[in-house]
Amino acid sequence: MKSNSVKKAFILTVALVTAFSLAACGKKETEISNPSKLGGEGTKAPAATTVAPSTAAKKTVYPLKIKDATGKEFTFDKAPERIASVSPAETEALFAIGLEANIVGVSDFDDYPEAAKTKPKLGSITKPNQEAVIASNANVVFTGVSMKSDTVEKLRALNINVFKVEPKTVDDAIANIQTYGIITDHQEQAEKVVAKMKADRQKVVNAVKDVKQENKKKVYIEFAPGWTVGSGEFMDELIKLCGGINVAGDGKGWYQISEEKIIQQNPGVILFANGVVDSKSKKPLEEIIRTRSGWDAIDAVKNKQVIGLDQNMLSRPGPRMTDGLLEMAKGIYPELVK
């Protein structure tokens, strides 16, 4: 995709989101002209598990040395008192583990929880406002899949302490939340969030465990007009955890679809991100999907199995990721997942 004019850089947020978040603050619908912002650089997950002794004690011992997804080692002499986040998923995670009072700035797209809307805005999720970030005087700035590594390095050159994560799986998202708990000495709070996420995932796995391979439903997901996800990304994993077969899974990463190929694959379920509007035609994504030439022959369209999901829960690899998983599973197998 690097050769394409539209390059990877997001938000999931699939907003979807991720996405990205796909949702701009205070808006019910979102216009997207560059859906590939959901991508990432494929860097390593943070080395959160390397500090097991501190984790076991549920109390962080400082000074703490820990690496982020870019391989950079950070040393925290104490829990950071001033925290900024320019990623919706990371902001949700930081709020979820009780750090609201410490958050001194968020991206323009951070809209959850409600209190995030009241925090000072630091600009976009791909290239934040440098002056605003510096003025926040944050001890650490968390960023996620939306920001490319070269942008991270440019910010670091300005003495901005940027800690990047790059979740590709549910386990990555869980590990990141645990990492934030370790860095901030909020481990017990982080473990509560993680326990809930693991329970959600297990509920889905248990519900669909008896679905035989030959009976698994073929699923197509579209998070922005003309864009889907293949293997190697968390959204593909969510489909598999739900007991579905991703009809776009033979591709890799976030990519533009072949409309004819989707017709040939004939998915039984089509999932899409609710609230997404095409920036050119101004049409909602659901309308675009239902009215595509030839798509009325697809089983999902014929049987009215075109299902909208919350774009932020679907696209943001944060604490609500498994809420999105549950909604996805209910959409694919409503008879199994209650």
C-alpha positions as CSV (number, residue, x, y, z in Angstrom):
1,M,0.0,0.0,0.0
2,K,3.0,2.3,0.4
3,S,2.9,2.8,-3.4
4,N,-0.7,3.9,-3.4
5,S,-1.6,7.6,-3.2
6,V,-3.6,6.8,-0.2
7,K,-1.2,5.5,2.5
8,K,-1.5,3.9,5.8
9,A,-1.6,6.2,8.8
10,F,-4.7,6.1,11.1
11,I,-7.2,5.7,13.2
12,L,-9.0,2.1,13.8
13,T,-11.2,4.3,14.6
14,V,-12.6,1.1,11.8
15,A,-13.4,5.0,13.7
16,L,-13.5,1.6,11.6
17,V,-11.7,3.6,14.6
18,T,-9.8,3.5,14.2
19,A,-10.9,4.7,13.9
20,F,-8.7,6.8,13.5
21,S,-11.0,7.3,15.3
22,L,-13.6,7.8,12.7
23,A,-15.8,9.9,14.9
24,A,-15.0,13.6,15.2
25,C,-15.9,15.1,18.6
26,G,-19.6,15.8,19.0
27,K,-20.6,14.5,15.6
28,K,-23.0,11.7,15.0
29,E,-21.9,11.0,11.5
30,T,-18.4,11.1,10.0
31,E,-17.1,11.9,6.6
32,I,-14.1,10.0,5.4
33,S,-11.9,10.7,2.4
34,N,-8.8,8.8,3.6
35,P,-9.9,5.6,5.2
36,S,-6.4,4.0,5.1
37,K,-5.5,6.1,8.1
38,L,-6.3,3.0,10.0
39,G,-3.0,1.4,9.1
40,G,0.2,1.1,11.0
41,E,3.9,0.5,10.6
42,G,3.9,-3.0,11.9
43,T,6.2,-2.2,14.8
44,K,6.6,-4.4,17.8
45,A,4.2,-4.4,20.7
46,P,5.4,-2.6,23.8
47,A,7.6,-4.8,26.0
48,A,5.1,-4.6,28.9
49,T,5.5,-8.2,29.9
50,T,9.2,-7.7,30.7
51,V,8.3,-6.1,34.0
52,A,6.6,-9.1,35.5
53,P,7.8,-8.6,39.1
54,S,6.2,-5.2,39.3
55,T,3.0,-6.5,37.8
56,A,2.8,-9.4,40.2
57,A,3.0,-7.0,43.1
58,K,0.4,-4.7,41.6
59,K,2.7,-1.9,42.6
60,T,5.2,-0.3,40.2
61,V,8.8,-0.1,41.4
62,Y,10.6,3.0,40.1
63,P,12.8,3.7,38.3
64,L,11.0,1.7,35.6
65,K,12.6,0.9,32.3
66,I,10.2,-0.2,29.5
67,K,10.2,-0.2,25.7
68,D,7.5,1.0,23.3
69,A,6.5,-0.4,19.9
70,T,9.3,1.5,18.2
71,G,11.9,-0.2,20.3
72,K,12.7,2.9,22.2
73,E,13.5,2.4,25.9
74,F,11.9,4.8,28.4
75,T,12.9,5.3,32.0
76,F,10.3,6.6,34.4
77,D,11.7,7.8,37.7
78,K,8.2,8.0,39.0
79,A,4.6,7.8,37.8
80,P,4.0,10.6,35.2
81,E,1.8,13.3,36.7
82,R,1.0,15.0,33.4
83,I,-0.2,12.7,30.6
84,A,-1.3,13.5,27.0
85,S,-2.8,11.2,24.5
86,V,-3.2,11.7,20.7
87,S,-5.1,8.5,20.1
88,P,-8.7,7.8,20.9
89,A,-8.1,4.2,21.9
90,E,-5.3,5.2,24.3
91,T,-7.4,8.0,25.7
92,E,-10.2,5.6,26.5
93,A,-7.7,3.2,28.1
94,L,-6.2,6.0,30.3
95,F,-9.6,7.1,31.4
96,A,-10.7,3.5,32.1
97,I,-7.9,3.0,34.5
98,G,-8.6,6.1,36.5
99,L,-6.2,8.7,35.1
100,E,-8.7,11.5,34.2
101,A,-7.1,13.9,36.7
102,N,-3.7,13.4,35.1
103,I,-4.7,13.9,31.5
104,V,-3.6,17.3,30.2
105,G,-4.5,17.0,26.5
106,V,-6.1,14.7,23.9
107,S,-6.5,14.6,20.2
108,D,-9.3,16.4,18.3
109,F,-11.0,13.1,17.8
110,D,-11.1,11.9,21.4
111,D,-14.8,11.9,22.3
112,Y,-15.1,9.0,24.8
113,P,-15.7,9.0,27.7
114,E,-17.7,12.3,27.8
115,A,-15.1,13.8,30.1
116,A,-12.5,13.5,27.3
117,K,-14.4,16.2,25.3
118,T,-13.5,18.7,28.0
119,K,-9.7,18.2,27.8
120,P,-7.4,20.6,25.9
121,K,-7.2,19.6,22.2
122,L,-3.8,18.8,20.8
123,G,-4.6,18.4,17.1
124,S,-4.9,15.4,14.8
125,I,-4.1,11.7,15.5
126,T,-1.6,11.5,12.7
127,K,0.2,14.8,13.1
128,P,-0.7,16.6,16.3
129,N,-0.2,20.3,16.8
130,Q,3.4,20.5,18.0
131,E,3.0,23.8,19.8
132,A,0.0,22.5,21.7
133,V,1.7,19.3,22.7
134,I,4.8,21.2,23.9
135,A,2.5,23.7,25.8
136,S,0.7,20.8,27.6
137,N,4.0,20.1,29.4
138,A,3.2,16.4,29.5
139,N,5.6,14.0,31.0
140,V,4.6,11.4,28.4
141,V,2.5,11.5,25.2
142,F,0.8,8.2,24.2
143,T,0.0,7.5,20.6
144,G,-1.3,4.5,18.7
145,V,-1.8,3.0,15.3
146,S,-2.7,6.3,13.7
147,M,0.8,7.8,13.9
148,K,3.6,6.8,11.6
149,S,7.0,6.2,13.2
150,D,8.6,9.0,11.3
151,T,6.2,11.5,12.8
152,V,6.9,10.0,16.2
153,E,10.6,10.6,15.7
154,K,10.0,14.2,14.6
155,L,8.2,14.9,17.8
156,R,10.9,13.2,19.8
157,A,13.4,15.5,18.2
158,L,11.5,18.3,19.9
159,N,12.1,16.7,23.2
160,I,8.5,15.4,23.3
161,N,8.3,12.1,25.2
162,V,6.2,10.0,22.8
163,F,5.3,6.5,23.7
164,K,3.9,4.6,20.8
165,V,1.8,1.4,20.7
166,E,0.9,-0.7,17.7
167,P,-1.8,-3.3,18.6
168,K,-2.5,-5.9,16.0
169,T,-4.5,-8.3,18.1
170,V,-6.9,-8.3,21.1
171,D,-4.0,-9.5,23.3
172,D,-1.9,-6.6,22.1
173,A,-4.6,-4.2,23.2
174,I,-4.9,-5.9,26.6
175,A,-1.1,-5.8,27.0
176,N,-1.1,-2.1,26.2
177,I,-3.6,-1.4,28.9
178,Q,-1.5,-3.4,31.3
179,T,1.5,-1.3,30.2
180,Y,-0.3,2.0,31.0
181,G,-1.1,0.6,34.4
182,I,2.5,-0.3,35.0
183,I,3.9,3.1,33.8
184,T,1.4,5.0,35.9
185,D,1.2,2.7,39.0
186,H,-2.4,2.0,38.2
187,Q,-2.0,-1.7,37.8
188,E,-4.9,-2.9,39.9
189,Q,-7.2,-0.6,37.9
190,A,-5.8,-1.9,34.7
191,E,-6.2,-5.5,35.7
192,K,-9.9,-4.9,36.3
193,V,-10.4,-3.5,32.8
194,V,-8.4,-6.4,31.4
195,A,-10.4,-9.0,33.3
196,K,-13.6,-7.6,31.8
197,M,-12.1,-7.7,28.3
198,K,-11.0,-11.3,28.7
199,A,-14.4,-12.3,30.0
200,D,-16.1,-10.7,27.0
201,R,-13.8,-12.5,24.7
202,Q,-14.4,-15.9,26.4
203,K,-18.1,-15.4,26.3
204,V,-17.9,-15.1,22.5
205,V,-15.5,-18.0,22.1
206,N,-17.8,-20.2,24.2
207,A,-20.9,-19.2,22.3
208,V,-19.6,-20.1,18.9
209,K,-17.3,-23.0,19.8
210,D,-19.7,-25.6,18.4
211,V,-20.0,-24.0,15.0
212,K,-18.5,-26.5,12.6
213,Q,-16.1,-25.3,10.0
214,E,-18.5,-26.1,7.1
215,N,-21.2,-24.1,8.8
216,K,-19.2,-21.0,9.6
217,K,-20.7,-17.9,8.0
218,K,-18.8,-15.9,5.4
219,V,-18.4,-12.3,6.6
220,Y,-17.5,-9.1,4.7
221,I,-16.7,-6.0,6.7
222,E,-16.5,-2.4,5.3
223,F,-15.4,0.3,7.6
224,A,-15.2,3.1,5.1
225,P,-16.5,3.4,1.5
226,G,-14.6,0.8,-0.6
227,W,-12.3,-0.3,2.2
228,T,-12.1,-3.6,4.1
229,V,-9.5,-5.5,6.2
230,G,-7.5,-8.6,5.5
231,S,-5.2,-10.7,7.6
232,G,-2.7,-9.3,10.1
233,E,-5.0,-6.7,11.7
234,F,-7.2,-6.8,14.8
235,M,-10.5,-6.5,12.9
236,D,-9.8,-9.7,11.0
237,E,-9.1,-11.4,14.3
238,L,-12.4,-10.2,15.7
239,I,-14.2,-11.8,12.8
240,K,-12.4,-15.1,13.5
241,L,-13.1,-15.0,17.2
242,C,-16.8,-14.6,16.3
243,G,-16.6,-17.9,14.4
244,G,-16.9,-16.1,11.0
245,I,-14.8,-16.4,7.8
246,N,-13.5,-13.1,6.5
247,V,-14.0,-13.1,2.8
248,A,-11.3,-10.5,2.4
249,G,-8.9,-12.5,4.6
250,D,-6.7,-13.6,1.6
251,G,-5.5,-10.0,1.4
252,K,-3.3,-8.3,4.0
253,G,-3.9,-5.2,6.1
254,W,-6.4,-2.5,5.2
255,Y,-7.1,-2.3,1.5
256,Q,-9.5,-1.2,-1.2
257,I,-12.0,-3.8,-2.3
258,S,-12.9,-5.4,-5.6
259,E,-16.7,-5.1,-5.8
260,E,-16.8,-8.1,-8.2
261,K,-14.7,-10.3,-5.9
262,I,-17.1,-9.6,-3.0
263,I,-20.0,-10.7,-5.3
264,Q,-18.2,-13.9,-6.1
265,Q,-17.4,-14.6,-2.5
266,N,-21.1,-14.1,-1.7
267,P,-20.9,-13.4,2.1
268,G,-23.9,-14.3,4.2
269,V,-23.3,-11.3,6.5
270,I,-22.1,-7.8,5.7
271,L,-20.9,-5.7,8.6
272,F,-20.4,-1.9,8.3
273,A,-19.5,1.0,10.5
274,N,-22.5,3.0,11.5
275,G,-22.5,6.7,11.0
276,V,-19.8,6.7,8.2
277,V,-20.6,9.0,5.3
278,D,-18.8,9.1,2.0
279,S,-17.0,12.5,1.7
280,K,-17.7,12.7,-2.0
281,S,-21.2,11.4,-2.6
282,K,-22.4,12.4,1.0
283,K,-24.2,9.0,1.1
284,P,-24.2,6.9,4.2
285,L,-22.1,3.7,4.0
286,E,-25.1,1.5,4.4
287,E,-26.8,3.0,1.3
288,I,-23.6,2.7,-0.7
289,I,-23.3,-1.0,0.1
290,R,-27.0,-1.8,-0.5
291,T,-27.1,0.0,-3.9
292,R,-23.9,-1.2,-5.5
293,S,-24.4,-2.7,-8.9
294,G,-24.8,-6.4,-8.6
295,W,-24.7,-6.6,-4.9
296,D,-28.4,-7.3,-4.7
297,A,-27.4,-10.8,-5.6
298,I,-25.3,-11.3,-2.5
299,D,-26.9,-13.4,0.2
300,A,-26.3,-10.9,2.9
301,V,-28.2,-8.2,0.9
302,K,-31.0,-10.5,-0.2
303,N,-31.5,-11.8,3.3
304,K,-31.2,-8.4,5.0
305,Q,-28.1,-9.4,6.9
306,V,-26.3,-6.0,6.3
307,I,-25.6,-5.0,9.9
308,G,-24.3,-1.7,11.3
309,L,-22.0,-1.7,14.2
310,D,-20.7,1.1,16.5
311,Q,-17.8,2.5,14.5
312,N,-15.7,3.4,17.6
313,M,-16.1,0.2,19.4
314,L,-15.3,-1.6,16.2
315,S,-12.2,0.4,15.3
316,R,-10.6,1.5,18.5
317,P,-8.2,-1.2,20.0
318,G,-8.9,0.0,23.5
319,P,-11.0,-1.1,26.5
320,R,-14.2,-1.2,24.5
321,M,-12.7,-3.4,21.8
322,T,-14.4,-6.5,23.3
323,D,-17.7,-4.7,23.5
324,G,-17.3,-4.3,19.8
325,L,-16.5,-8.0,19.6
326,L,-19.7,-8.9,21.4
327,E,-21.8,-6.7,19.1
328,M,-20.1,-8.3,16.0
329,A,-20.8,-11.8,17.3
330,K,-24.4,-10.9,17.9
331,G,-24.6,-9.6,14.4
332,I,-23.1,-12.8,12.9
333,Y,-24.7,-15.4,15.1
334,P,-27.7,-13.7,16.9
335,E,-29.1,-17.1,17.8
336,L,-25.9,-18.0,19.7
337,V,-24.7,-14.8,21.3
338,K,-27.2,-13.1,23.5
